[in-house]
Amino acid sequence: MKLLNIASALFAASASAGSLFGGPAVVFDDSLSIPGENPLNHCENPKDDILDLKSVDLNPNPPKA
């Protein structure tokens, strides 16, 4: 029973942190979207990126396996 209580406490702590694995919750920002026909977004501000993406078009969109 103690193991179950510990597991429940760990799950509750990780869920309250934003995700099941304790990482930050993912929030999409439209200002970070990549222009073109795609569902892609930059993870953070691309101002210091080496590569400058002007647009990305995917076919088919959304991608299929």
Secondary structure, 3 states (H helix, E strand, C coil): CHHHHHHHHHHHHHHHCCCCCCCCCCCCCHHHECCCCCCCECCCCHHHCCCCCCCCCCCCCCCCC
